[in-house]
Amino acid sequence: EDKVVQSPLSLVVHEGDTVTLNCSYEVTNFRSLLWYKQEKKAPTFLFMLTSSGIEKKSGRLSSILDKKELFSILNITATQTGDSAVYLCAVESGTYKYIFGTGTRLKVLA
Amino acid sequence: EAQVTQNPRYLITVTGKKLTVTCSQNMNHEYMSWYRQDPGLGLRQIYYSMNVEVTDKGDVPEGYKVSRKEKRNFPLILESPSPNQTSLYFCASSLRRPTLNTEAFFGQGTRLTVV
């Protein structure tokens, strides 16, 4: 059965800290891995990863994929209160089918 | 403004009364999908559509139907809703498969309660 597991489930940090969120997966036909940020309602797209070892960066956020060990990490440096959200990892397994993890809830304290 | 619009945003209904949640996108996207989000289970894909008249089941299709008669609309139909379909539903769209570096846009969600 296809599975995506995120860890930790929840964490609380102070502004300025760096956090690393993990996403591991077991899927039958991996095509891509996506990260989303979900604040109040709709998830918003962050990154899509298809190749191992190539870091994607957007401001203070970065992500990398390891297809051999079947995981990805999302790093957030110099965290701000606006980074507080649930971060979702999704894997495309086969064609058009997306398996989501349960998310990591991040709270950044001022 | 590029957006995915779901209606209604909130709905409380009774068991067995057919309902439709609409989803419309104004970006001429080919790919659309429905998800439900439940505590501890994350987002689970219900149905998806690759283009007009092309739909397929996701992970949890039981109790749901969809149709894609026009590119912009992808309604989710619950013929006989049951309490276990109480959930937060999201519609998403993208130009092509999100694996082709195209961003997926999500609607604002529909919170459905079936009593």
Contacts between the chains, C-beta under 8 A, distances in Angstrom:
chain1	res1	chain2	res2	distance
A	4	B	42	7.8
A	31	B	99	5.2
A	32	B	98	7.0
A	32	B	99	4.1
A	34	B	98	6.3
A	34	B	104	7.4
A	36	B	106	8.0
A	41	B	108	5.0
A	41	B	109	4.7
A	42	B	4	7.9
A	42	B	90	6.6
A	42	B	106	3.9
A	42	B	107	6.1
A	42	B	108	5.1
A	42	B	109	6.1
A	43	B	43	7.5
A	43	B	90	7.3
A	43	B	106	5.0
A	44	B	106	7.2
A	45	B	98	7.9
A	45	B	103	4.6
A	45	B	104	5.6
A	45	B	105	7.7
A	48	B	98	6.3
A	48	B	99	6.9
A	48	B	101	6.3
A	50	B	99	6.5
A	88	B	42	7.0
A	88	B	43	6.6
A	90	B	43	7.2
A	92	B	97	7.6
A	92	B	98	7.1
A	92	B	99	5.7
A	95	B	97	7.6
A	96	B	31	7.1
A	96	B	33	7.7
A	96	B	48	5.2
A	96	B	50	6.3
A	96	B	56	7.0
A	96	B	97	6.2
A	97	B	45	6.3
A	97	B	48	7.4
A	97	B	58	6.2
A	97	B	59	7.3
A	98	B	33	7.2
A	98	B	43	8.0
A	98	B	45	5.3
A	98	B	58	7.7
A	98	B	98	7.9
A	99	B	45	7.6
A	99	B	59	7.1
A	100	B	35	7.5
A	100	B	42	4.4
A	100	B	43	3.8
A	100	B	44	6.9
A	100	B	45	7.9
A	101	B	42	5.6
A	102	B	40	6.2
A	102	B	41	6.6
A	102	B	42	4.0
A	103	B	42	5.9
